[in-house]
Amino acid sequence: MLSSRLPKDLTPSPFFAELERAKAEVLAECAGTGGNVAECLPFIDMTVSSPLRVGLPFDLQPAVEQAKSEFGTWVADAAGRRDAREAVVEYYRERGGAFTAGQIILTASTSEAYSVLFKTFCDPGDVILTPMPGYPLLDTLAQLEHLECAPYFLKIRRENARKLATDESVEGAGGRNDKTAAKNNVILSGAKNPVKSTFRFVLDSDSLLAAPERAKILLLVSPHNPTGHCVSREEWNEAVRFCEENNMILVVDEVFADYAFSDKVSRTWQYVLDERRETRDESADVILDPGVRSTIGEGIHTSSDCDNSASKDLWDAGGGDFINLPEDGPKCPIFWLNGLSKAVGSPQLKLGWMAFYAPREHFEEIRAALEFVEDAYLSVSSPAQSLARPTLAVSAAYESRIRERLLQNWQTLREAFPSKYCPEVLGGWYAVVRLGEDDEEITLRLLREKHVLVQPGFFFDFDEDGWVVISLLQEPAQFQEAIDRIKQ
């Protein structure tokens, strides 16, 4: 009766059923003592994934007041309302990006963006390359489209801390210098007792070579959930080269990209559409005028703007629709996925987007195909689109609050565990710790004996036992208490 898209067994696995029973027992035990610490350790959830649950809500009221007059409007634009797309363009511009409104497609969520891309580029039975370890939702989304997932791998590499501190930091967002990068590396390594070496996850590019013949999409997650790995320029070049050679689409999930911990971290679109267009392009003979930059940021152009700027990267798609497509850019289409779920900690608003690049000879064909799929659903509501500009306009200030919490908790974690047990996190909301036991057993024991809930590594397809995944969002005092209990 049911579709073959669905798993044959929809009941919870025995482990997760046991975990839920243990959690209910712990909560009942604490409730029975009235929460008396002397009789019962308070329950601490270290799997929390929403700022709303840890005292960091985004204040929606001003945005709602500003946008509510537009809630009743409706524009049947498959790509999304232009004013909302321009708000996304401005979001990128403030972070050094140079997308235009014609490169933005709005969706109801990042999950829907995946679905649109799968429908646009894949046939049933095709393969998506996903990272291992990785987030299990990706497999579910692929299965629902009759697609298969094949893994490539992230591996742990040991690096000298001095080398990391002095490596060039031009890849870092914000353009900060090497001295600042070195200082931050010491801080992140543990200011009280800096480590001599660090362990971190990196892309095992050789594992890409095992891709099945029907692989159509390579999916990168940067920052990666749950390891905190961020794609370096070297890794990026390898991924792009692989996609070019195998006629594949490159998709980058960057929902955590505003939460980078280090100057070593770049947004991957900087490798394609970098800040050189904001100053002097050394490969060109012009300097982009600040007034034209502002126009580009708004996604509105005229032919005279383009001629005056003499920017070889702006391509006229027709009717004055100028798109930022470098002539010497990658030969494969690239999509960057993001949304309000993480940018303003508000998944309930249901607004995501994809920003994309494609070679000029394929851009219009790809945009038309994406809009064809989107037009079949028109799933993004008017209230969500109306809230894009007032929420994204203040997103940087909100993100700084979240980042401060994440960094504080990350420091607490690194002071508690040596680097070889707790690999470096470059960004995101999560960290991983290897406790050296069966991860199912340690997860249940931490819950029952220490009243601390973590996620077992097998849920994220770690290829070794003993890993647990910890959210860095929890309130700092609670986080410190939970880490103390785990250390015991």
C-alpha positions in Angstrom: 0.0 0.0 0.0 2.8 2.5 0.9 5.3 4.0 -1.5 8.7 2.3 -2.0 10.2 5.7 -1.2 9.5 5.0 2.5 11.6 2.8 4.8 10.1 -0.6 5.2 10.0 -0.2 9.0 8.9 3.1 10.4 9.0 2.2 14.0 11.9 3.6 16.2 15.0 1.5 16.4 15.5 -0.6 19.6 18.2 1.8 20.7 16.2 5.0 20.3 13.2 3.3 21.9 15.4 2.4 24.9 16.8 6.0 24.9 13.3 7.4 25.1 12.4 5.1 28.0 15.6 6.1 29.9 14.9 9.8 29.3 11.3 9.4 30.6 12.6 7.6 33.7 15.2 10.3 34.4 12.6 13.1 34.1 10.1 11.2 36.3 12.8 10.6 38.9 13.7 14.3 39.0 10.0 15.3 39.1 9.4 13.0 42.0 12.1 14.8 44.1 10.7 18.2 43.2 13.9 18.9 41.3 15.9 18.8 44.6 19.6 18.7 43.5 20.6 16.9 46.7 18.3 14.0 45.7 18.4 14.2 41.9 20.9 15.6 39.4 19.0 18.0 37.1 18.6 16.7 33.6 20.8 18.5 31.0 20.0 18.2 27.3 23.2 18.4 25.2 21.4 17.7 22.0 19.5 21.0 21.9 19.4 22.3 18.3 17.3 25.5 18.6 18.4 28.8 20.3 14.7 29.2 21.2 15.2 26.5 23.9 18.3 28.0 25.5 17.4 31.6 26.1 18.6 33.0 22.7 15.4 33.8 20.9 15.3 36.2 17.9 13.1 39.2 18.6 10.6 38.9 15.8 8.2 41.7 17.0 10.0 44.6 15.3 10.2 42.7 12.0 6.6 41.7 12.2 5.5 45.2 12.8 7.5 46.4 9.9 6.3 43.7 7.4 2.8 42.8 8.5 1.2 45.2 6.0 2.6 43.0 3.2 1.4 39.7 4.7 -1.8 39.8 2.6 0.0 40.4 -0.8 0.7 37.6 -3.2 3.1 37.6 -6.2 3.3 34.3 -8.1 7.0 34.4 -8.8 8.6 31.0 -9.1 11.9 32.3 -7.9 10.3 34.3 -5.0 9.4 37.9 -4.6 12.1 40.2 -5.9 12.3 42.3 -2.8 12.9 39.2 -0.7 15.6 38.0 -3.1 17.2 41.4 -2.9 17.2 41.1 0.9 19.2 37.9 0.5 21.6 39.6 -1.9 22.1 42.3 0.7 22.8 39.6 3.4 25.6 38.3 1.2 26.9 41.7 0.3 27.4 42.6 4.0 29.5 39.4 4.3 31.6 40.1 1.2 29.5 38.3 -1.4 28.6 39.5 -4.8 25.5 37.6 -5.8 22.6 39.4 -7.7 18.9 38.9 -7.4 18.8 36.7 -10.5 21.0 34.2 -8.7 18.7 33.7 -5.8 15.8 31.1 -5.6 13.6 31.2 -2.5 12.4 28.0 -0.9 10.3 27.1 2.2 13.4 25.4 3.8 16.8 24.0 3.1 15.2 20.6 2.9 12.9 21.8 0.1 15.9 23.3 -1.7 17.5 19.8 -1.7 14.2 18.4 -3.1 14.1 21.0 -5.9 17.7 20.3 -6.8 17.1 16.5 -6.8 14.1 16.9 -9.0 15.9 19.3 -11.4 19.1 17.3 -11.9 18.5 13.7 -11.0 16.6 10.7 -12.3 15.4 7.8 -10.1 18.3 5.6 -9.3 20.9 8.4 -9.5 23.4 8.9 -6.7 24.2 11.7 -4.3 27.6 11.8 -2.7 27.3 12.7 0.9 29.9 13.1 3.7 30.5 10.4 6.3 30.2 11.1 9.1 27.2 13.2 8.3 23.6 14.2 9.0 21.1 11.4 8.5 18.4 13.7 7.1 20.3 13.8 3.8 19.8 10.1 3.2 16.1 10.5 4.0 15.7 13.4 1.5 17.4 11.4 -1.2 15.3 8.3 -0.5 12.1 10.3 -0.9 13.2 11.2 -4.4 14.1 7.6 -5.3 17.8 8.4 -5.2 20.7 6.7 -3.5 23.4 8.1 -1.3 27.1 7.0 -1.6 29.6 8.2 0.9 32.8 10.1 0.7 34.8 10.5 3.9 36.1 13.0 6.4 39.2 11.9 8.2 41.1 13.2 11.3 44.4 14.8 10.6 47.0 15.9 13.2 48.6 19.3 12.6 51.2 21.4 14.3 49.5 24.3 16.2 52.4 26.7 15.3 51.9 26.0 11.6 48.1 26.5 11.9 48.7 29.8 13.7 51.1 31.2 11.1 49.4 29.9 7.9 48.2 32.7 5.7 44.8 33.8 6.7 43.6 35.3 3.4 40.9 32.6 3.4 39.4 34.0 6.6 36.2 36.0 6.5 36.6 39.6 7.3 40.2 40.0 6.0 41.9 40.0 9.4 45.7 39.7 9.4 48.0 36.8 10.3 48.8 38.2 13.7 45.1 38.1 14.6 44.8 34.6 13.2 47.7 33.4 15.3 46.2 35.0 18.4 42.8 33.4 17.8 44.4 30.0 17.2 46.0 30.2 20.7 42.7 31.2 22.2 40.9 28.4 20.5 43.6 25.9 21.5 43.1 26.8 25.2 44.5 30.0 26.5 45.4 28.5 29.9 47.3 25.6 28.4 47.9 25.8 24.7 48.2 22.5 22.9 51.3 21.8 20.8 49.3 20.1 18.1 45.7 19.9 17.1 43.5 17.3 15.5 40.8 18.2 13.0 38.6 16.6 10.4 39.6 17.2 6.7 38.2 16.0 3.4 39.5 12.7 2.2 39.6 13.7 -1.4 40.8 10.2 -2.5 37.5 8.8 -1.3 35.7 10.8 -4.0 37.3 8.5 -6.6 35.1 5.6 -5.5 32.0 7.5 -6.7 29.5 5.3 -8.6 29.0 5.9 -12.3 25.5 7.4 -11.7 26.7 10.0 -9.2 25.1 13.4 -10.2 25.6 15.6 -7.1 28.5 16.2 -4.7 27.2 17.6 -1.5 29.5 19.6 0.8 28.5 20.8 4.2 30.5 23.7 5.5 30.6 24.1 8.5 29.9 20.4 8.8 27.3 18.9 11.1 28.5 17.5 13.4 32.3 17.6 13.1 32.7 21.4 12.6 34.9 20.9 9.5 35.0 23.8 7.1 36.1 23.5 3.5 39.5 24.9 2.8 40.5 26.5 -0.5 42.6 23.4 -1.3 39.7 21.1 -0.6 37.4 23.4 -2.6 39.7 23.2 -5.6 39.7 19.4 -5.4 35.9 19.2 -5.2 35.4 21.6 -8.1 37.9 19.7 -10.2 36.2 16.4 -9.4 32.8 17.8 -10.4 34.1 19.3 -13.6 35.8 16.1 -14.6 32.7 14.0 -13.9 30.0 16.4 -15.1 28.4 16.7 -11.7 26.6 19.4 -9.7 28.3 20.9 -6.6 25.9 21.7 -3.7 27.1 23.4 -0.5 25.0 23.4 2.6 26.2 26.4 4.5 23.4 26.9 7.0 25.9 27.2 9.8 28.3 29.4 7.8 27.7 32.6 9.9 29.0 30.8 13.0 32.7 30.4 12.1 35.2 30.2 15.0 38.4 31.0 13.3 40.1 33.3 10.8 41.1 30.2 8.9 37.4 29.8 7.8 36.0 31.1 4.5 32.6 31.0 3.0 33.1 28.8 0.0 31.5 31.3 -2.4 34.5 33.5 -1.6 36.5 31.1 -3.7 34.3 31.8 -6.7 32.8 35.3 -6.1 35.4 36.8 -3.7 36.0 40.3 -2.3 38.3 41.3 -5.1 35.3 42.9 -6.8 35.0 45.2 -3.8 38.5 46.6 -4.3 40.8 46.2 -7.3 40.7 43.1 -9.4 44.3 42.5 -10.2 43.4 40.6 -13.3 41.5 43.6 -14.7 42.3 47.2 -15.3 39.5 48.8 -13.4 38.3 49.6 -9.9 34.6 49.0 -9.3 33.0 52.3 -8.3 31.4 52.2 -4.8 28.2 53.5 -6.3 28.0 50.6 -8.7 28.9 48.2 -5.9 25.8 49.4 -4.0 23.7 48.9 -7.1 25.0 45.3 -7.5 24.2 44.6 -3.9 20.6 45.6 -4.5 20.4 43.3 -7.5 19.2 46.2 -9.8 21.3 47.2 -12.8 21.3 49.2 -15.9 23.5 48.8 -19.0 25.3 52.0 -18.2 26.1 50.7 -14.7 27.8 47.7 -16.2 29.6 49.7 -18.9 30.9 52.2 -16.4 32.1 49.5 -14.0 33.8 47.6 -16.9 33.5 44.5 -14.8 34.1 41.4 -16.9 32.3 39.3 -14.3 28.8 40.9 -14.8 27.0 39.0 -17.5 23.9 40.4 -19.2 21.3 37.6 -19.2 19.0 39.9 -21.2 16.7 42.9 -20.4 19.3 44.4 -18.1 19.4 41.4 -15.9 23.1 41.4 -14.9 24.4 38.3 -13.2 27.7 37.9 -11.4 29.3 35.1 -13.4 33.1 35.3 -13.7 34.4 34.4 -17.1 37.1 32.3 -15.7 34.9 30.6 -13.1 34.3 26.9 -12.5 32.9 24.7 -15.3 30.3 23.1 -13.0 27.1 24.6 -11.6 27.3 25.4 -7.9 24.5 25.9 -5.4 24.8 27.4 -1.8 21.9 26.6 0.5 20.9 28.7 3.6 17.9 30.1 5.4 16.4 31.9 8.3 16.5 28.7 10.4 20.1 29.4 11.4 20.7 32.9 10.2 18.2 34.3 12.7 17.6 31.1 14.7 14.0 31.0 13.5 13.1 27.7 11.7 9.4 28.4 12.4 9.5 31.1 9.7 10.1 28.5 6.9 12.2 30.6 4.6 15.3 29.3 2.9 17.1 30.0 -0.3 19.7 28.8 -2.8 22.2 31.1 -4.4 23.8 29.7 -7.5 26.5 30.1 -10.0 26.7 28.4 -13.4 28.8 28.8 -16.5 27.3 31.4 -18.7 26.3 29.0 -21.5 24.2 27.0 -19.1 22.9 29.6 -16.6 19.6 30.5 -18.3 18.7 26.8 -19.0 19.4 25.9 -15.3 17.5 28.9 -14.0 14.5 28.1 -16.2 14.5 24.4 -15.0 14.7 25.5 -11.3 11.8 27.9 -11.8 9.7 25.2 -13.5 10.0 23.0 -10.5 9.4 25.8 -8.0 6.4 27.0 -10.0 4.7 23.7 -9.5 4.5 24.3 -5.7 4.9 28.1 -5.0 5.4 27.0 -1.4 7.0 30.1 0.1 4.3 32.1 2.0 3.9 35.9 1.6 4.5 36.5 5.4 7.8 34.6 5.2 8.9 36.6 2.2 7.8 39.8 3.7 9.9 39.1 6.8 13.1 38.5 4.8 14.3 42.1 4.7 13.6 43.1 8.3 15.0 39.9 9.8 18.1 39.7 7.6 18.9 43.3 8.2 19.6 42.6 11.8 20.9 39.1 11.4 24.6 39.9 12.0 23.9 41.3 15.5 21.8 38.3 16.4 24.5 35.9 15.1 27.1 37.6 17.2 25.2 36.7 20.3 25.0 33.0 19.2 28.6 33.0 18.3 29.7 34.3 21.7 27.8 31.5 23.4 29.2 28.9 21.0 32.8 30.1 21.5 32.4 30.1 25.3 31.2 26.6 25.3 33.7 25.4 22.8 36.5 26.8 25.1 35.0 24.9 28.0 35.0 21.7 26.0 38.5 22.0 24.8 39.8 22.8 28.3 38.1 19.6 29.5 39.3 17.2 26.8 42.7 16.8 24.9 42.6 17.6 21.2 43.0 14.0 20.2 39.7 13.2 21.9 38.0 16.4 20.9 38.9 17.5 17.3 39.1 21.2 16.5 35.8 22.8 15.5 36.1 25.6 12.9 32.4 26.5 12.9 28.8 25.4 13.5 26.7 24.5 16.5 28.2 21.1 17.4 31.3 19.3 18.5 32.3 15.7 18.7 34.1 13.8 21.5 35.6 10.3 21.5 35.1 8.7 24.8 36.6 5.3 23.9 33.6 3.1 24.6 30.6 1.7 22.7 28.7 4.9 21.8 25.3 3.4 22.4 26.4 2.2 25.8 28.0 5.4 26.8 25.0 7.5 25.6 22.6 5.4 27.8 25.0 5.4 30.8 25.5 9.2 30.7 21.7 9.6 30.6 20.9 7.1 33.4 23.8 7.8 35.7 24.7 11.5 35.0 21.4 12.7 33.6 23.2 14.2 30.5 21.7 13.5 27.1 24.1 13.4 24.1 23.8 11.9 20.7 25.6 8.7 19.8 28.1 8.8 17.0 26.5 5.9 15.0 23.5 8.2 14.4 25.9 10.2 12.2 27.6 7.2 10.6 31.0 7.5 12.3 33.1 4.6 11.1 34.6 4.1 14.6 32.9 3.4 17.9 33.0 5.6 20.9 32.0 9.0 19.5 29.3 11.3 20.9 27.9 14.5 19.5 27.4 17.5 21.8 25.5 20.7 21.0 27.4 23.9 21.9 24.2 25.9 22.2 23.3 25.1 25.8 23.4 27.8 28.5 27.1 28.1 29.7 26.6 27.2 33.3 24.5 24.1 32.3 27.1 23.3 29.6 30.0 23.4 32.2 28.0 21.2 34.6 27.3 18.7 31.8 31.0 18.5 30.8 32.0 18.0 34.4 29.7 15.1 34.7 30.9 13.6 31.4 34.5 13.8 32.5 33.6 11.8 35.6 
